């Protein structure tokens, strides 16, 4: 039995949301000047990438 349309839609939405979060965090990392903020963004990026590819 395959996935329903609703299940596929939910998976796709989660995937797109996670990818967008990674792109936004990378943008901020490229423009941040505060080292404390940079460290927090790097942690957030690591966590998002781990969530996406687990």
mmCIF entry with sequence, helices, sheets and N, C-alpha, C, O atoms, coordinates in Angstrom:
data_MODEL
# 
_entry.id   MODEL 
# 
_entity.id                         1 
_entity.type                       polymer 
_entity.pdbx_number_of_molecules   1 
# 
_entity_poly.entity_id                      1 
_entity_poly.type                           'polypeptide(L)' 
_entity_poly.nstd_linkage                   no 
_entity_poly.nstd_monomer                   no 
_entity_poly.pdbx_seq_one_letter_code       
;(UNK)(UNK)(UNK)(UNK)(UNK)(UNK)(UNK)(UNK)(UNK)(UNK)(UNK)(UNK)(UNK)(UNK)(UNK)(UNK)
(UNK)(UNK)(UNK)(UNK)(UNK)(UNK)(UNK)(UNK)(UNK)(UNK)(UNK)(UNK)(UNK)(UNK)(UNK)(UNK)
(UNK)(UNK)(UNK)(UNK)(UNK)(UNK)(UNK)(UNK)(UNK)(UNK)(UNK)(UNK)(UNK)(UNK)(UNK)(UNK)
(UNK)(UNK)(UNK)(UNK)(UNK)(UNK)
;
_entity_poly.pdbx_seq_one_letter_code_can   XXXXXXXXXXXXXXXXXXXXXXXXXXXXXXXXXXXXXXXXXXXXXXXXXXXXXX 
_entity_poly.pdbx_strand_id                 A 
# 
loop_
_entity_poly_seq.entity_id 
_entity_poly_seq.num 
_entity_poly_seq.mon_id 
_entity_poly_seq.hetero 
1 1  UNK n 
1 2  UNK n 
1 3  UNK n 
1 4  UNK n 
1 5  UNK n 
1 6  UNK n 
1 7  UNK n 
1 8  UNK n 
1 9  UNK n 
1 10 UNK n 
1 11 UNK n 
1 12 UNK n 
1 13 UNK n 
1 14 UNK n 
1 15 UNK n 
1 16 UNK n 
1 17 UNK n 
1 18 UNK n 
1 19 UNK n 
1 20 UNK n 
1 21 UNK n 
1 22 UNK n 
1 23 UNK n 
1 24 UNK n 
1 25 UNK n 
1 26 UNK n 
1 27 UNK n 
1 28 UNK n 
1 29 UNK n 
1 30 UNK n 
1 31 UNK n 
1 32 UNK n 
1 33 UNK n 
1 34 UNK n 
1 35 UNK n 
1 36 UNK n 
1 37 UNK n 
1 38 UNK n 
1 39 UNK n 
1 40 UNK n 
1 41 UNK n 
1 42 UNK n 
1 43 UNK n 
1 44 UNK n 
1 45 UNK n 
1 46 UNK n 
1 47 UNK n 
1 48 UNK n 
1 49 UNK n 
1 50 UNK n 
1 51 UNK n 
1 52 UNK n 
1 53 UNK n 
1 54 UNK n 
# 
_struct_asym.id          A 
_struct_asym.entity_id   1 
# 
loop_
_struct_conf.conf_type_id 
_struct_conf.id 
_struct_conf.pdbx_PDB_helix_id 
_struct_conf.beg_label_comp_id 
_struct_conf.beg_label_asym_id 
_struct_conf.beg_label_seq_id 
_struct_conf.pdbx_beg_PDB_ins_code 
_struct_conf.end_label_comp_id 
_struct_conf.end_label_asym_id 
_struct_conf.end_label_seq_id 
_struct_conf.pdbx_end_PDB_ins_code 
_struct_conf.beg_auth_comp_id 
_struct_conf.beg_auth_asym_id 
_struct_conf.beg_auth_seq_id 
_struct_conf.end_auth_comp_id 
_struct_conf.end_auth_asym_id 
_struct_conf.end_auth_seq_id 
_struct_conf.pdbx_PDB_helix_class 
_struct_conf.details 
_struct_conf.pdbx_PDB_helix_length 
HELX_P HELX_P1 AA1 UNK A 5  ? UNK A 31 ? UNK A 5  UNK A 31 1 ? 27 
HELX_P HELX_P2 AA2 UNK A 35 ? UNK A 52 ? UNK A 35 UNK A 52 1 ? 18 
# 
_struct_conf_type.id          HELX_P 
_struct_conf_type.criteria    ? 
_struct_conf_type.reference   ? 
# 
loop_
_atom_site.group_PDB 
_atom_site.id 
_atom_site.type_symbol 
_atom_site.label_atom_id 
_atom_site.label_alt_id 
_atom_site.label_comp_id 
_atom_site.label_asym_id 
_atom_site.label_entity_id 
_atom_site.label_seq_id 
_atom_site.pdbx_PDB_ins_code 
_atom_site.Cartn_x 
_atom_site.Cartn_y 
_atom_site.Cartn_z 
_atom_site.occupancy 
_atom_site.B_iso_or_equiv 
_atom_site.pdbx_formal_charge 
_atom_site.auth_seq_id 
_atom_site.auth_comp_id 
_atom_site.auth_asym_id 
_atom_site.auth_atom_id 
_atom_site.pdbx_PDB_model_num 
ATOM 1   N N  . UNK A 1 1  ? 0.844  -1.178 0.000  1.00 0.00 ? 1  UNK A N  1 
ATOM 2   C CA . UNK A 1 1  ? 0.000  0.000  0.000  1.00 0.00 ? 1  UNK A CA 1 
ATOM 3   C C  . UNK A 1 1  ? 0.892  1.245  0.000  1.00 0.00 ? 1  UNK A C  1 
ATOM 4   O O  . UNK A 1 1  ? 1.811  1.347  0.812  1.00 0.00 ? 1  UNK A O  1 
ATOM 5   N N  . UNK A 1 2  ? 0.632  2.163  -0.882 1.00 0.00 ? 2  UNK A N  1 
ATOM 6   C CA . UNK A 1 2  ? 1.439  3.367  -0.997 1.00 0.00 ? 2  UNK A CA 1 
ATOM 7   C C  . UNK A 1 2  ? 0.979  4.473  -0.065 1.00 0.00 ? 2  UNK A C  1 
ATOM 8   O O  . UNK A 1 2  ? 0.032  4.313  0.705  1.00 0.00 ? 2  UNK A O  1 
ATOM 9   N N  . UNK A 1 3  ? 1.664  5.581  -0.154 1.00 0.00 ? 3  UNK A N  1 
ATOM 10  C CA . UNK A 1 3  ? 1.320  6.748  0.650  1.00 0.00 ? 3  UNK A CA 1 
ATOM 11  C C  . UNK A 1 3  ? 0.089  7.438  0.072  1.00 0.00 ? 3  UNK A C  1 
ATOM 12  O O  . UNK A 1 3  ? -0.139 7.428  -1.137 1.00 0.00 ? 3  UNK A O  1 
ATOM 13  N N  . UNK A 1 4  ? -0.692 8.033  0.956  1.00 0.00 ? 4  UNK A N  1 
ATOM 14  C CA . UNK A 1 4  ? -1.838 8.814  0.501  1.00 0.00 ? 4  UNK A CA 1 
ATOM 15  C C  . UNK A 1 4  ? -1.368 10.198 0.062  1.00 0.00 ? 4  UNK A C  1 
ATOM 16  O O  . UNK A 1 4  ? -0.249 10.618 0.357  1.00 0.00 ? 4  UNK A O  1 
ATOM 17  N N  . UNK A 1 5  ? -2.234 10.880 -0.635 1.00 0.00 ? 5  UNK A N  1 
ATOM 18  C CA . UNK A 1 5  ? -1.922 12.247 -1.074 1.00 0.00 ? 5  UNK A CA 1 
ATOM 19  C C  . UNK A 1 5  ? -1.626 13.145 0.118  1.00 0.00 ? 5  UNK A C  1 
ATOM 20  O O  . UNK A 1 5  ? -0.725 13.982 0.056  1.00 0.00 ? 5  UNK A O  1 
ATOM 21  N N  . UNK A 1 6  ? -2.362 12.981 1.181  1.00 0.00 ? 6  UNK A N  1 
ATOM 22  C CA . UNK A 1 6  ? -2.161 13.782 2.388  1.00 0.00 ? 6  UNK A CA 1 
ATOM 23  C C  . UNK A 1 6  ? -0.787 13.505 3.005  1.00 0.00 ? 6  UNK A C  1 
ATOM 24  O O  . UNK A 1 6  ? -0.107 14.435 3.439  1.00 0.00 ? 6  UNK A O  1 
ATOM 25  N N  . UNK A 1 7  ? -0.381 12.259 3.045  1.00 0.00 ? 7  UNK A N  1 
ATOM 26  C CA . UNK A 1 7  ? 0.927  11.900 3.608  1.00 0.00 ? 7  UNK A CA 1 
ATOM 27  C C  . UNK A 1 7  ? 2.065  12.451 2.754  1.00 0.00 ? 7  UNK A C  1 
ATOM 28  O O  . UNK A 1 7  ? 3.048  12.968 3.285  1.00 0.00 ? 7  UNK A O  1 
ATOM 29  N N  . UNK A 1 8  ? 1.935  12.342 1.450  1.00 0.00 ? 8  UNK A N  1 
ATOM 30  C CA . UNK A 1 8  ? 2.952  12.873 0.537  1.00 0.00 ? 8  UNK A CA 1 
ATOM 31  C C  . UNK A 1 8  ? 3.049  14.389 0.698  1.00 0.00 ? 8  UNK A C  1 
ATOM 32  O O  . UNK A 1 8  ? 4.146  14.947 0.734  1.00 0.00 ? 8  UNK A O  1 
ATOM 33  N N  . UNK A 1 9  ? 1.900  15.045 0.794  1.00 0.00 ? 9  UNK A N  1 
ATOM 34  C CA . UNK A 1 9  ? 1.866  16.503 0.965  1.00 0.00 ? 9  UNK A CA 1 
ATOM 35  C C  . UNK A 1 9  ? 2.548  16.922 2.258  1.00 0.00 ? 9  UNK A C  1 
ATOM 36  O O  . UNK A 1 9  ? 3.289  17.904 2.287  1.00 0.00 ? 9  UNK A O  1 
ATOM 37  N N  . UNK A 1 10 ? 2.298  16.185 3.315  1.00 0.00 ? 10 UNK A N  1 
ATOM 38  C CA . UNK A 1 10 ? 2.919  16.491 4.607  1.00 0.00 ? 10 UNK A CA 1 
ATOM 39  C C  . UNK A 1 10 ? 4.433  16.317 4.548  1.00 0.00 ? 10 UNK A C  1 
ATOM 40  O O  . UNK A 1 10 ? 5.176  17.165 5.043  1.00 0.00 ? 10 UNK A O  1 
ATOM 41  N N  . UNK A 1 11 ? 4.890  15.226 3.948  1.00 0.00 ? 11 UNK A N  1 
ATOM 42  C CA . UNK A 1 11 ? 6.326  14.990 3.806  1.00 0.00 ? 11 UNK A CA 1 
ATOM 43  C C  . UNK A 1 11 ? 6.987  16.079 2.965  1.00 0.00 ? 11 UNK A C  1 
ATOM 44  O O  . UNK A 1 11 ? 8.057  16.575 3.315  1.00 0.00 ? 11 UNK A O  1 
ATOM 45  N N  . UNK A 1 12 ? 6.355  16.447 1.868  1.00 0.00 ? 12 UNK A N  1 
ATOM 46  C CA . UNK A 1 12 ? 6.899  17.470 0.976  1.00 0.00 ? 12 UNK A CA 1 
ATOM 47  C C  . UNK A 1 12 ? 6.968  18.824 1.686  1.00 0.00 ? 12 UNK A C  1 
ATOM 48  O O  . UNK A 1 12 ? 7.963  19.539 1.566  1.00 0.00 ? 12 UNK A O  1 
ATOM 49  N N  . UNK A 1 13 ? 5.923  19.171 2.419  1.00 0.00 ? 13 UNK A N  1 
ATOM 50  C CA . UNK A 1 13 ? 5.902  20.435 3.148  1.00 0.00 ? 13 UNK A CA 1 
ATOM 51  C C  . UNK A 1 13 ? 7.005  20.503 4.192  1.00 0.00 ? 13 UNK A C  1 
ATOM 52  O O  . UNK A 1 13 ? 7.655  21.537 4.346  1.00 0.00 ? 13 UNK A O  1 
ATOM 53  N N  . UNK A 1 14 ? 7.217  19.411 4.905  1.00 0.00 ? 14 UNK A N  1 
ATOM 54  C CA . UNK A 1 14 ? 8.277  19.360 5.914  1.00 0.00 ? 14 UNK A CA 1 
ATOM 55  C C  . UNK A 1 14 ? 9.644  19.499 5.259  1.00 0.00 ? 14 UNK A C  1 
ATOM 56  O O  . UNK A 1 14 ? 10.496 20.239 5.748  1.00 0.00 ? 14 UNK A O  1 
ATOM 57  N N  . UNK A 1 15 ? 9.855  18.792 4.156  1.00 0.00 ? 15 UNK A N  1 
ATOM 58  C CA . UNK A 1 15 ? 11.124 18.861 3.427  1.00 0.00 ? 15 UNK A CA 1 
ATOM 59  C C  . UNK A 1 15 ? 11.411 20.289 2.946  1.00 0.00 ? 15 UNK A C  1 
ATOM 60  O O  . UNK A 1 15 ? 12.524 20.792 3.104  1.00 0.00 ? 15 UNK A O  1 
ATOM 61  N N  . UNK A 1 16 ? 10.408 20.928 2.364  1.00 0.00 ? 16 UNK A N  1 
ATOM 62  C CA . UNK A 1 16 ? 10.593 22.290 1.856  1.00 0.00 ? 16 UNK A CA 1 
ATOM 63  C C  . UNK A 1 16 ? 10.845 23.279 2.995  1.00 0.00 ? 16 UNK A C  1 
ATOM 64  O O  . UNK A 1 16 ? 11.669 24.184 2.859  1.00 0.00 ? 16 UNK A O  1 
ATOM 65  N N  . UNK A 1 17 ? 10.150 23.112 4.102  1.00 0.00 ? 17 UNK A N  1 
ATOM 66  C CA . UNK A 1 17 ? 10.338 23.988 5.253  1.00 0.00 ? 17 UNK A CA 1 
ATOM 67  C C  . UNK A 1 17 ? 11.751 23.861 5.815  1.00 0.00 ? 17 UNK A C  1 
ATOM 68  O O  . UNK A 1 17 ? 12.390 24.864 6.133  1.00 0.00 ? 17 UNK A O  1 
ATOM 69  N N  . UNK A 1 18 ? 12.235 22.631 5.937  1.00 0.00 ? 18 UNK A N  1 
ATOM 70  C CA . UNK A 1 18 ? 13.596 22.410 6.442  1.00 0.00 ? 18 UNK A CA 1 
ATOM 71  C C  . UNK A 1 18 ? 14.634 23.003 5.504  1.00 0.00 ? 18 UNK A C  1 
ATOM 72  O O  . UNK A 1 18 ? 15.608 23.603 5.959  1.00 0.00 ? 18 UNK A O  1 
ATOM 73  N N  . UNK A 1 19 ? 14.438 22.842 4.200  1.00 0.00 ? 19 UNK A N  1 
ATOM 74  C CA . UNK A 1 19 ? 15.379 23.409 3.228  1.00 0.00 ? 19 UNK A CA 1 
ATOM 75  C C  . UNK A 1 19 ? 15.391 24.933 3.289  1.00 0.00 ? 19 UNK A C  1 
ATOM 76  O O  . UNK A 1 19 ? 16.449 25.555 3.190  1.00 0.00 ? 19 UNK A O  1 
ATOM 77  N N  . UNK A 1 20 ? 14.216 25.529 3.451  1.00 0.00 ? 20 UNK A N  1 
ATOM 78  C CA . UNK A 1 20 ? 14.145 26.984 3.537  1.00 0.00 ? 20 UNK A CA 1 
ATOM 79  C C  . UNK A 1 20 ? 14.866 27.477 4.790  1.00 0.00 ? 20 UNK A C  1 
ATOM 80  O O  . UNK A 1 20 ? 15.571 28.485 4.745  1.00 0.00 ? 20 UNK A O  1 
ATOM 81  N N  . UNK A 1 21 ? 14.692 26.775 5.899  1.00 0.00 ? 21 UNK A N  1 
ATOM 82  C CA . UNK A 1 21 ? 15.360 27.161 7.140  1.00 0.00 ? 21 UNK A CA 1 
ATOM 83  C C  . UNK A 1 21 ? 16.879 27.133 6.959  1.00 0.00 ? 21 UNK A C  1 
ATOM 84  O O  . UNK A 1 21 ? 17.577 28.027 7.438  1.00 0.00 ? 21 UNK A O  1 
ATOM 85  N N  . UNK A 1 22 ? 17.389 26.118 6.274  1.00 0.00 ? 22 UNK A N  1 
ATOM 86  C CA . UNK A 1 22 ? 18.834 26.027 6.026  1.00 0.00 ? 22 UNK A CA 1 
ATOM 87  C C  . UNK A 1 22 ? 19.305 27.208 5.190  1.00 0.00 ? 22 UNK A C  1 
ATOM 88  O O  . UNK A 1 22 ? 20.338 27.805 5.491  1.00 0.00 ? 22 UNK A O  1 
ATOM 89  N N  . UNK A 1 23 ? 18.563 27.550 4.150  1.00 0.00 ? 23 UNK A N  1 
ATOM 90  C CA . UNK A 1 23 ? 18.947 28.686 3.294  1.00 0.00 ? 23 UNK A CA 1 
ATOM 91  C C  . UNK A 1 23 ? 18.950 30.000 4.073  1.00 0.00 ? 23 UNK A C  1 
ATOM 92  O O  . UNK A 1 23 ? 19.848 30.823 3.896  1.00 0.00 ? 23 UNK A O  1 
ATOM 93  N N  . UNK A 1 24 ? 17.963 30.199 4.922  1.00 0.00 ? 24 UNK A N  1 
ATOM 94  C CA . UNK A 1 24 ? 17.881 31.434 5.700  1.00 0.00 ? 24 UNK A CA 1 
ATOM 95  C C  . UNK A 1 24 ? 19.024 31.517 6.702  1.00 0.00 ? 24 UNK A C  1 
ATOM 96  O O  . UNK A 1 24 ? 19.643 32.571 6.848  1.00 0.00 ? 24 UNK A O  1 
ATOM 97  N N  . UNK A 1 25 ? 19.308 30.423 7.390  1.00 0.00 ? 25 UNK A N  1 
ATOM 98  C CA . UNK A 1 25 ? 20.408 30.418 8.364  1.00 0.00 ? 25 UNK A CA 1 
ATOM 99  C C  . UNK A 1 25 ? 21.730 30.672 7.652  1.00 0.00 ? 25 UNK A C  1 
ATOM 100 O O  . UNK A 1 25 ? 22.563 31.425 8.155  1.00 0.00 ? 25 UNK A O  1 
ATOM 101 N N  . UNK A 1 26 ? 21.939 30.054 6.483  1.00 0.00 ? 26 UNK A N  1 
ATOM 102 C CA . UNK A 1 26 ? 23.180 30.297 5.730  1.00 0.00 ? 26 UNK A CA 1 
ATOM 103 C C  . UNK A 1 26 ? 23.295 31.762 5.318  1.00 0.00 ? 26 UNK A C  1 
ATOM 104 O O  . UNK A 1 26 ? 24.389 32.325 5.347  1.00 0.00 ? 26 UNK A O  1 
ATOM 105 N N  . UNK A 1 27 ? 22.190 32.380 4.938  1.00 0.00 ? 27 UNK A N  1 
ATOM 106 C CA . UNK A 1 27 ? 22.211 33.799 4.586  1.00 0.00 ? 27 UNK A CA 1 
ATOM 107 C C  . UNK A 1 27 ? 22.667 34.634 5.779  1.00 0.00 ? 27 UNK A C  1 
ATOM 108 O O  . UNK A 1 27 ? 23.541 35.492 5.650  1.00 0.00 ? 27 UNK A O  1 
ATOM 109 N N  . UNK A 1 28 ? 22.064 34.374 6.945  1.00 0.00 ? 28 UNK A N  1 
ATOM 110 C CA . UNK A 1 28 ? 22.439 35.123 8.143  1.00 0.00 ? 28 UNK A CA 1 
ATOM 111 C C  . UNK A 1 28 ? 23.902 34.869 8.510  1.00 0.00 ? 28 UNK A C  1 
ATOM 112 O O  . UNK A 1 28 ? 24.601 35.791 8.929  1.00 0.00 ? 28 UNK A O  1 
ATOM 113 N N  . UNK A 1 29 ? 24.370 33.637 8.357  1.00 0.00 ? 29 UNK A N  1 
ATOM 114 C CA . UNK A 1 29 ? 25.773 33.338 8.669  1.00 0.00 ? 29 UNK A CA 1 
ATOM 115 C C  . UNK A 1 29 ? 26.719 34.136 7.777  1.00 0.00 ? 29 UNK A C  1 
ATOM 116 O O  . UNK A 1 29 ? 27.794 34.543 8.219  1.00 0.00 ? 29 UNK A O  1 
ATOM 117 N N  . UNK A 1 30 ? 26.329 34.357 6.538  1.00 0.00 ? 30 UNK A N  1 
ATOM 118 C CA . UNK A 1 30 ? 27.168 35.121 5.614  1.00 0.00 ? 30 UNK A CA 1 
ATOM 119 C C  . UNK A 1 30 ? 27.186 36.611 5.927  1.00 0.00 ? 30 UNK A C  1 
ATOM 120 O O  . UNK A 1 30 ? 28.059 37.333 5.445  1.00 0.00 ? 30 UNK A O  1 
ATOM 121 N N  . UNK A 1 31 ? 26.224 37.085 6.735  1.00 0.00 ? 31 UNK A N  1 
ATOM 122 C CA . UNK A 1 31 ? 26.109 38.515 6.985  1.00 0.00 ? 31 UNK A CA 1 
ATOM 123 C C  . UNK A 1 31 ? 26.256 38.931 8.440  1.00 0.00 ? 31 UNK A C  1 
ATOM 124 O O  . UNK A 1 31 ? 26.251 40.124 8.743  1.00 0.00 ? 31 UNK A O  1 
ATOM 125 N N  . UNK A 1 32 ? 26.386 37.968 9.347  1.00 0.00 ? 32 UNK A N  1 
ATOM 126 C CA . UNK A 1 32 ? 26.428 38.290 10.774 1.00 0.00 ? 32 UNK A CA 1 
ATOM 127 C C  . UNK A 1 32 ? 27.810 38.812 11.167 1.00 0.00 ? 32 UNK A C  1 
ATOM 128 O O  . UNK A 1 32 ? 28.830 38.339 10.667 1.00 0.00 ? 32 UNK A O  1 
ATOM 129 N N  . UNK A 1 33 ? 27.827 39.780 12.056 1.00 0.00 ? 33 UNK A N  1 
ATOM 130 C CA . UNK A 1 33 ? 29.088 40.333 12.543 1.00 0.00 ? 33 UNK A CA 1 
ATOM 131 C C  . UNK A 1 33 ? 29.344 39.954 14.004 1.00 0.00 ? 33 UNK A C  1 
ATOM 132 O O  . UNK A 1 33 ? 30.494 39.924 14.443 1.00 0.00 ? 33 UNK A O  1 
ATOM 133 N N  . UNK A 1 34 ? 28.298 39.671 14.742 1.00 0.00 ? 34 UNK A N  1 
ATOM 134 C CA . UNK A 1 34 ? 28.390 39.305 16.158 1.00 0.00 ? 34 UNK A CA 1 
ATOM 135 C C  . UNK A 1 34 ? 28.806 37.834 16.279 1.00 0.00 ? 34 UNK A C  1 
ATOM 136 O O  . UNK A 1 34 ? 28.123 36.944 15.771 1.00 0.00 ? 34 UNK A O  1 
ATOM 137 N N  . UNK A 1 35 ? 29.919 37.594 16.948 1.00 0.00 ? 35 UNK A N  1 
ATOM 138 C CA . UNK A 1 35 ? 30.448 36.224 17.051 1.00 0.00 ? 35 UNK A CA 1 
ATOM 139 C C  . UNK A 1 35 ? 29.557 35.310 17.889 1.00 0.00 ? 35 UNK A C  1 
ATOM 140 O O  . UNK A 1 35 ? 29.474 34.112 17.618 1.00 0.00 ? 35 UNK A O  1 
ATOM 141 N N  . UNK A 1 36 ? 28.890 35.864 18.906 1.00 0.00 ? 36 UNK A N  1 
ATOM 142 C CA . UNK A 1 36 ? 27.963 35.050 19.695 1.00 0.00 ? 36 UNK A CA 1 
ATOM 143 C C  . UNK A 1 36 ? 26.785 34.597 18.829 1.00 0.00 ? 36 UNK A C  1 
ATOM 144 O O  . UNK A 1 36 ? 26.352 33.446 18.897 1.00 0.00 ? 36 UNK A O  1 
ATOM 145 N N  . UNK A 1 37 ? 26.283 35.514 18.026 1.00 0.00 ? 37 UNK A N  1 
ATOM 146 C CA . UNK A 1 37 ? 25.182 35.180 17.129 1.00 0.00 ? 37 UNK A CA 1 
ATOM 147 C C  . UNK A 1 37 ? 25.645 34.166 16.085 1.00 0.00 ? 37 UNK A C  1 
ATOM 148 O O  . UNK A 1 37 ? 24.892 33.256 15.736 1.00 0.00 ? 37 UNK A O  1 
ATOM 149 N N  . UNK A 1 38 ? 26.877 34.311 15.580 1.00 0.00 ? 38 UNK A N  1 
ATOM 150 C CA . UNK A 1 38 ? 27.420 33.388 14.596 1.00 0.00 ? 38 UNK A CA 1 
ATOM 151 C C  . UNK A 1 38 ? 27.456 31.966 15.165 1.00 0.00 ? 38 UNK A C  1 
ATOM 152 O O  . UNK A 1 38 ? 27.095 31.005 14.486 1.00 0.00 ? 38 UNK A O  1 
ATOM 153 N N  . UNK A 1 39 ? 27.895 31.850 16.412 1.00 0.00 ? 39 UNK A N  1 
ATOM 154 C CA . UNK A 1 39 ? 27.975 30.533 17.043 1.00 0.00 ? 39 UNK A CA 1 
ATOM 155 C C  . UNK A 1 39 ? 26.580 29.906 17.169 1.00 0.00 ? 39 UNK A C  1 
ATOM 156 O O  . UNK A 1 39 ? 26.411 28.713 16.917 1.00 0.00 ? 39 UNK A O  1 
ATOM 157 N N  . UNK A 1 40 ? 25.602 30.695 17.551 1.00 0.00 ? 40 UNK A N  1 
ATOM 158 C CA . UNK A 1 40 ? 24.231 30.194 17.667 1.00 0.00 ? 40 UNK A CA 1 
ATOM 159 C C  . UNK A 1 40 ? 23.687 29.764 16.306 1.00 0.00 ? 40 UNK A C  1 
ATOM 160 O O  . UNK A 1 40 ? 23.014 28.740 16.195 1.00 0.00 ? 40 UNK A O  1 
ATOM 161 N N  . UNK A 1 41 ? 23.981 30.548 15.277 1.00 0.00 ? 41 UNK A N  1 
ATOM 162 C CA . UNK A 1 41 ? 23.531 30.202 13.929 1.00 0.00 ? 41 UNK A CA 1 
ATOM 163 C C  . UNK A 1 41 ? 24.206 28.929 13.424 1.00 0.00 ? 41 UNK A C  1 
ATOM 164 O O  . UNK A 1 41 ? 23.572 28.118 12.749 1.00 0.00 ? 41 UNK A O  1 
ATOM 165 N N  . UNK A 1 42 ? 25.478 28.751 13.744 1.00 0.00 ? 42 UNK A N  1 
ATOM 166 C CA . UNK A 1 42 ? 26.169 27.535 13.323 1.00 0.00 ? 42 UNK A CA 1 
ATOM 167 C C  . UNK A 1 42 ? 25.563 26.302 13.986 1.00 0.00 ? 42 UNK A C  1 
ATOM 168 O O  . UNK A 1 42 ? 25.436 25.253 13.353 1.00 0.00 ? 42 UNK A O  1 
ATOM 169 N N  . UNK A 1 43 ? 25.193 26.425 15.245 1.00 0.00 ? 43 UNK A N  1 
ATOM 170 C CA . UNK A 1 43 ? 24.535 25.318 15.946 1.00 0.00 ? 43 UNK A CA 1 
ATOM 171 C C  . UNK A 1 43 ? 23.177 25.033 15.299 1.00 0.00 ? 43 UNK A C  1 
ATOM 172 O O  . UNK A 1 43 ? 22.822 23.877 15.069 1.00 0.00 ? 43 UNK A O  1 
ATOM 173 N N  . UNK A 1 44 ? 22.436 26.082 15.015 1.00 0.00 ? 44 UNK A N  1 
ATOM 174 C CA . UNK A 1 44 ? 21.123 25.915 14.390 1.00 0.00 ? 44 UNK A CA 1 
ATOM 175 C C  . UNK A 1 44 ? 21.248 25.263 13.015 1.00 0.00 ? 44 UNK A C  1 
ATOM 176 O O  . UNK A 1 44 ? 20.441 24.405 12.656 1.00 0.00 ? 44 UNK A O  1 
ATOM 177 N N  . UNK A 1 45 ? 22.261 25.669 12.247 1.00 0.00 ? 45 UNK A N  1 
ATOM 178 C CA . UNK A 1 45 ? 22.476 25.081 10.926 1.00 0.00 ? 45 UNK A CA 1 
ATOM 179 C C  . UNK A 1 45 ? 22.818 23.604 11.049 1.00 0.00 ? 45 UNK A C  1 
ATOM 180 O O  . UNK A 1 45 ? 22.284 22.783 10.303 1.00 0.00 ? 45 UNK A O  1 
ATOM 181 N N  . UNK A 1 46 ? 23.686 23.259 11.966 1.00 0.00 ? 46 UNK A N  1 
ATOM 182 C CA . UNK A 1 46 ? 24.056 21.860 12.187 1.00 0.00 ? 46 UNK A CA 1 
ATOM 183 C C  . UNK A 1 46 ? 22.819 21.029 12.535 1.00 0.00 ? 46 UNK A C  1 
ATOM 184 O O  . UNK A 1 46 ? 22.646 19.926 12.016 1.00 0.00 ? 46 UNK A O  1 
ATOM 185 N N  . UNK A 1 47 ? 21.969 21.552 13.405 1.00 0.00 ? 47 UNK A N  1 
ATOM 186 C CA . UNK A 1 47 ? 20.768 20.829 13.808 1.00 0.00 ? 47 UNK A CA 1 
ATOM 187 C C  . UNK A 1 47 ? 19.791 20.669 12.650 1.00 0.00 ? 47 UNK A C  1 
ATOM 188 O O  . UNK A 1 47 ? 19.198 19.603 12.484 1.00 0.00 ? 47 UNK A O  1 
ATOM 189 N N  . UNK A 1 48 ? 19.621 21.709 11.854 1.00 0.00 ? 48 UNK A N  1 
ATOM 190 C CA . UNK A 1 48 ? 18.716 21.628 10.705 1.00 0.00 ? 48 UNK A CA 1 
ATOM 191 C C  . UNK A 1 48 ? 19.206 20.608 9.679  1.00 0.00 ? 48 UNK A C  1 
ATOM 192 O O  . UNK A 1 48 ? 18.415 19.834 9.139  1.00 0.00 ? 48 UNK A O  1 
ATOM 193 N N  . UNK A 1 49 ? 20.497 20.609 9.417  1.00 0.00 ? 49 UNK A N  1 
ATOM 194 C CA . UNK A 1 49 ? 21.040 19.649 8.453  1.00 0.00 ? 49 UNK A CA 1 
ATOM 195 C C  . UNK A 1 49 ? 20.872 18.227 8.974  1.00 0.00 ? 49 UNK A C  1 
ATOM 196 O O  . UNK A 1 49 ? 20.529 17.323 8.212  1.00 0.00 ? 49 UNK A O  1 
ATOM 197 N N  . UNK A 1 50 ? 21.110 18.027 10.263 1.00 0.00 ? 50 UNK A N  1 
ATOM 198 C CA . UNK A 1 50 ? 20.919 16.693 10.849 1.00 0.00 ? 50 UNK A CA 1 
ATOM 199 C C  . UNK A 1 50 ? 19.450 16.265 10.769 1.00 0.00 ? 50 UNK A C  1 
ATOM 200 O O  . UNK A 1 50 ? 19.161 15.099 10.504 1.00 0.00 ? 50 UNK A O  1 
ATOM 201 N N  . UNK A 1 51 ? 18.533 17.193 10.994 1.00 0.00 ? 51 UNK A N  1 
ATOM 202 C CA . UNK A 1 51 ? 17.100 16.862 10.896 1.00 0.00 ? 51 UNK A CA 1 
ATOM 203 C C  . UNK A 1 51 ? 16.717 16.485 9.485  1.00 0.00 ? 51 UNK A C  1 
ATOM 204 O O  . UNK A 1 51 ? 15.913 15.578 9.272  1.00 0.00 ? 51 UNK A O  1 
ATOM 205 N N  . UNK A 1 52 ? 17.290 17.177 8.525  1.00 0.00 ? 52 UNK A N  1 
ATOM 206 C CA . UNK A 1 52 ? 16.924 16.951 7.129  1.00 0.00 ? 52 UNK A CA 1 
ATOM 207 C C  . UNK A 1 52 ? 17.425 15.611 6.613  1.00 0.00 ? 52 UNK A C  1 
ATOM 208 O O  . UNK A 1 52 ? 16.732 14.948 5.841  1.00 0.00 ? 52 UNK A O  1 
ATOM 209 N N  . UNK A 1 53 ? 18.609 15.207 7.024  1.00 0.00 ? 53 UNK A N  1 
ATOM 210 C CA . UNK A 1 53 ? 19.229 14.018 6.450  1.00 0.00 ? 53 UNK A CA 1 
ATOM 211 C C  . UNK A 1 53 ? 19.258 12.815 7.378  1.00 0.00 ? 53 UNK A C  1 
ATOM 212 O O  . UNK A 1 53 ? 20.037 11.888 7.154  1.00 0.00 ? 53 UNK A O  1 
ATOM 213 N N  . UNK A 1 54 ? 18.433 12.807 8.410  1.00 0.00 ? 54 UNK A N  1 
ATOM 214 C CA . UNK A 1 54 ? 18.418 11.620 9.278  1.00 0.00 ? 54 UNK A CA 1 
ATOM 215 C C  . UNK A 1 54 ? 17.419 10.616 8.828  1.00 0.00 ? 54 UNK A C  1 
ATOM 216 O O  . UNK A 1 54 ? 17.281 9.562  9.449  1.00 0.00 ? 54 UNK A O  1 
# 
